[in-house]
Amino acid sequence: MLSNLAGDNTLYEAFRQNRGEITELFTISQDGKRATEMRFAVEMLIKKDVTDQLGVDAEVSATRLHYEVEIERKSVQGFERLFVKHESLRAIIEDNDEWYKDIPARNRQYWIRRGRRSPYISTDNKNIYKHQEGQKGGKQQTPLGRIERTILSTINSVSFPTAYAARQEMLSWQFFQLEPVKLRNPSGIYVPTMLSKDGSNLAAVLQRMTREDEFVLMDVSRDMANLVPGIRKIQVKTLPEKEEFLIQAETLDENVFSSRVLSDGTLRLMALVILKNDPSHAGVLCLEEPENGVNPSRLKKIVNVLRDIATDFNDDTQNDTVPRQVLVSTHSPGLISLVEKTSIRFMYMTNLMPRHTQVGSVTDEIFADNNNDLTIKNFTRYEIEQYLDASAYVNKLEELTAL
């Protein structure tokens, strides 16, 4: 949603890309009424420099940013309309920044820049403002009550370098729904070469990577051989007569198979491996249940690949890369058991009124040390694994039924 709101969409178009009708996306209360407002807030880390669509380079004044947008729905002449009620983009000052402390002190200078305290986008009772940077920076205002797309989405050049970089960062946040049928097919030679959400251009992505780095196929082949026993080499073949690219896998017995006959799990793993080895891919990669269709014995290797995609701020050699984050949703207790507790969050609904979705942290202690706030709970890893374990869940239901 946030990525769509930062794109070349009206609010209506951005909301229509989600499930359900627009009204259904707003919270429903106990009395059956729908909320009329929705607010998002996100903190991000951006690169220190940015290039716009005309090839103009610029440096940002801050790399740790906080963005907020509030959307309200109104009935206008009997039709549901969406408007921006509030929007802001500002730098996160050091005193308010807890996250950056997770970066080792030796690497903070590379990732963190704090050169501005005044906002890049702000809102008062009448207008939303875009603030220019620099000593003589002015501001452009847009009246509230008629804005049907985010102000951030209107920033198209490095005239507003930090805000433009924030927009580019949000546009790079993608929810991948890799479809084996589309992964299996060849890619046209004229399709975009950044991996699409369904993976349909996988062969074109790999072809672009081979043009940029002659050794990348060795890296991809090595990773695939580690994940799928029997695979020796991955290559991409050009089909001039069809104007297509086709991925092929060579096995240890020197047989060659095209992507058309590879298994669903192998194709999904290949997509992850290609993402891992693509230095052009930045931002946030979101995946739903990546373990689907994959042999359970390879779960640990899948987790390792996902971890390798994400930026490791403890690794000094990654200081020359773009920041990347991986968000995964799963119902697999096996996958959860392979992830360190600091990377796990448990989403749950409270029974308090009004009900809210909460995010719980994870502890390895026998008994979770819960916060005094009853709406916030910490969970032990054991509790989460039991919750996700279908057999344990059924047994618990049988116990309750017996009682």
N, C-alpha and C positions, 0 to 999 in steps of 0.2 A: 504493500500500500504506500509506504513512504517513498519507495523508488518511483512508483507511478505518479505520486503527487509532485515529485521533482521533475518529471518529464514534460513533454510537450502535450499535456493533457489538461482539459478542464477538470474540475473536481468531479463532475458527473461522469466523465469518461474514465477517470482513475477508479472511481467506486464501481463502475460497471464491469471492471476486470476482475472483481472478486465474486464469490459465491452469493447467490440470493439477490433480491431486490434491494435498492438503496435503503429503504425504510427498515428492512430486516436487519441491517448491519448495526443499527443503533440499539443500545441496551433497552430491554423491556423490564419494567418495574413490576412489583407485586400486584399493583392495581390494573395491570394490563396496558399502561400507557408507555409510549416509546420516548426515550430521551431525545432531545432536540440538538444536543451538542456532543462533539467527540474531540478529544484532545490527545495528541501524540507528543512525546518528548524523547529525544535521543541524544546521547553523547557520542562523539566520533573522533577518530584520529585521522588526519589527512596528511598528504605529502607536503613537503616544503615548497614545491614548485608545481606549476601547472601550465599546460599549453592549450590554447583555445582552438577552435575549428579552423581558424585562419593561419595557424602555426605560430602565433604570437606567444612568447614565454613570459611568465611572471612569477614572482615569489609571493607566498602568502605571509601574512603578518602573525598568524597564530595557527598551530596545528591541532590544538585540542579545542573542540567546538561543542556548543550545546544548542540544539535546534528544537523549537516548539512550533506547533501549528494547531489551532483550534478551528473546527469546522462546525457550522450550524446549518440546520435544514429549516427552510421556510416554505410555506405554501404561497405561491405567487399565481394569482388568477386560477386557482384550483390545481396547479401543478407543483410537484415537489422540486425545489431548487436548493442548491448547496452554495454556501458563501464562506469565505475566510473571515473569521471573527477576530482572530489574533494570530500573529506570526512573529517569531523572533529568532535571531541567530547572533550568538555572542561567543566570545572567547571564554574558556574556563580558566579562571585565575588559579594559581598554584595552591592557595589556601583551601580552595574548594575541590581540588582534584585528588581524589583518593586513588584512582585507577593507575595513574602514571607511576606510582610507587612500586608497582609490580615490575616495571622495567628496571633492570640493574643500573645502578648509578653510572657505570662506565659507558652505557649506551644511551642514556637519556638525552644527551646533547644532540645526538643524531636525529632522534624522533620528535623531540619537544622544542617548540618555539613559542614564546609568549611576548609578542611585541605590541599588543593592543588590548585595551580594556573597554573602550566604547563599542557599542553594538554595530553589527553589519546590517541587521534588519531589526526594526523595532516597531512597536504599536502603541498609540495612545488612544484617547476616546474617539478620535475622529479619523485618523489616518494610519496607514502602514508606510514605513519609510525604508528606502534603500539608502544606506550611508556609503559614500565613497571613502576610499582610504587615502592617506596622505595628509600633509599639513593643511592643505586647502580643500580638503574633502567636503563637498556639500552633501545634500540629500535630496532624493526624489520621493514625492509623496503620492499615495493613491488613496482616495477616500474609502472608508469602510462602508459596508452595506451593498456593494456592487461588485466585489471581487470574486470571480468564479474560477480562479486558478491561483495557485500559490505564487507569492512574489518571487520566491526562490526559483521557480520554473521559468521566470522571465529573464533571468540573468544569463546571457549568451556569450559573454566575452570577458577578457581579463581586465576590463575597465573596473570591475569589482572582483579582484583576483581571489580573495579568500572565500567570498560567497560563491564565486564560480567553481572553485575547487570543492567546496562543500556540496554543491549540486552534482558535480561529476562523481564524487564519492557515493552519493546516494543513488545515482543512476546505475552504479556498478553493483548494487545489492540485488542479487538474483535468487529466485526460488527455482531450483532445477527439478523438473519432473522428467527424468530420463526415460524415454520410451524405447524399449528394445526394437520394436518394429522400425522406428525411424533411425535408431543407432545402426541398424543392420544395413540400411540402404546406402548406396554411393551418394556422394555430394556433388552438386553442380560446381563447375569451376568459377562461376560468377557469384556464388552465395557469400554472405559475410563470413569472416574468418575468426570471429570471437564466438565461443561455444554458445549456441542457442539453448533456450530453456529445456527443450525436449531432446537435444543432442542430435538433431537431424543433420547438422553440418559437421559432424565429427571428423570425417575424412578431410574436409577442406581445412579445418583447424590444424590437423596434423601436417598437412602439406605446407601450410604457411609456416609452421614451426620449423620444418626441415629447411625451408629457404633461409630462415633467420639463423639457424644453428645446425651445422652439418653433423654434429654429434648427438643431437636430441633423440634420434631414433635408437641409438645405443642405450640412452637412459630409459626411454620408454620400454624397450625390449627387456632390459634388465629387471625393471620393476614388474613387468607382466610375468616374466619367468619366475619371479619370486612369489607371485600371487597365484598363478595357475600352473601347476605341474604339467610338464609336457610342452609348453610353449617355449620356443627358442628365440624367435625374432618377430618383430612387428615391422611392417613396411607399408608404404602407401604407393599405390600404382595409379598412373595416369591413363585414362581411357580416352584417347583423342577423338575417336569416332563418335563417342557419346558426350564429349565435353564434360567428363565426370572424373572424380577421384574415388578410389576404392581402397579400403584398408584390407591387408592380408596378414595372416598369422602363419608362421612356419614352425612346425613341431620338431621335436628332437629327432624323429626318424625322417626329417627333411620333406615331409608332405606339406603342401601349402593349401590353406583354407581361406576363403574370402570371408568378410564380415557377414555375408548373407547366411552362412551356416553356423556361425558361432552361437553359443548359448546366451540366454538373457543375462545370466550372472556375469559371464566373461565380458560381455559388452559394457555392462554397467561399471565393472572394475576398470576396463580400458578407458572409459570416459574420465574416471577419477584420476587415473594415472596420467592422462594427458593434461588434465587441469593442474595437477601437481607440477608437471614439468614445463608449463607454459608461463614464462615470466611476464607476459603481457596481461595475464588475468589478475585483476586486483579486486578489492572490495570484500563484500560478504557473500559467501556461498551458502545457501540454505538447502538442505536435503531432508526428505522425509523417508524414514526407515530404509537407509542404504543397505541394510542386510538382506532385503527381500531378493529372493532368487539366487542367493549366494550360499555356497556350502558353509554350514556352521563352523567347520574346522578352520575357515579362513577369516573368521571374525576379527581375530587379533591383528591380522595383516591389514584388514580394512581400516581398523582404528588407526593403525600406524600411518597408512596413506593419508587419511583425513587429517591426522595431526601434522603430517609433513606439509600439507597444503597450507595450513595456517602459519602465520609468522610467529617464530619463536624469538621473543625479545631477549632471551638469554644467550642466543647464538650470535656471536660477534660477526659471523660471516653473512648474516642476513641484513646487515645494516645498509646494504646497497640494493635492497629489494623494496617493492611496494608493500604496504600493509595489507594483509589478508586475514580474514576471520572465517571460521566454519561454524555454522549452527546446524545441529542435527536433532530431529525429533525421532524418538524410537519407543517401541513397546517391548524391546528385547532385553530381558534380564541378562542374557549372555553378553550383549554389547556393553550394557551399563557396568558390568563387573570388570571390564577392561579399561575403563576410563577413570582417570584420577578424580578424586572427590571435588577438587577445586574447579573442575570443568563441568560439574553436573548441577542442573537446576531442576526442581520438581514442580510442575505446574499443577495447581489444584484449586478447587472451588470451596470456599468457606461456606458454612451453614448459617453464618450470621446474617442478619438483615440490615441493609440490603446485601445480597450475596455478591462476592467479588472473586475474581480470579487472582490468585496469589502465586508468588514465586518463592519456593523454599530452597534453602541451601542444604548441603549434605555434610554429615559428620560421620566418622568411623567409630564414634563412641557407642557404647552399648545403649545408653539412654540419651536421647537428643536433649541438648541444653536449649530449651525453648525460650523465646523472648517473652517479656511480660505482656506485650501486645498479643492478644489472643488471636488476632487475624493473621499473624505471621508465625510459621512453624518451621523448625529445622527437622530434617529427617535423617535417620541412619541409612547407610547403604543397604543394610539388611531389610529395613522396612520397604524401601523402593523395590528391591529385588523380589520380595514376597508379593508386593502389589502387582508386579508385572508377570509373576509366575502363574500361569493359568491353572495348573494343577493345585497349587497352594490356595488360589482364590476359590476354586470349586470346593476344596476341603473346608475352607472357612465358611462358605455358604451352607454346607452340610451340617457343620457344627451349630451354626445359628438356627438352622431349621430344626435340629434336634432339640435345642433349648426351647 
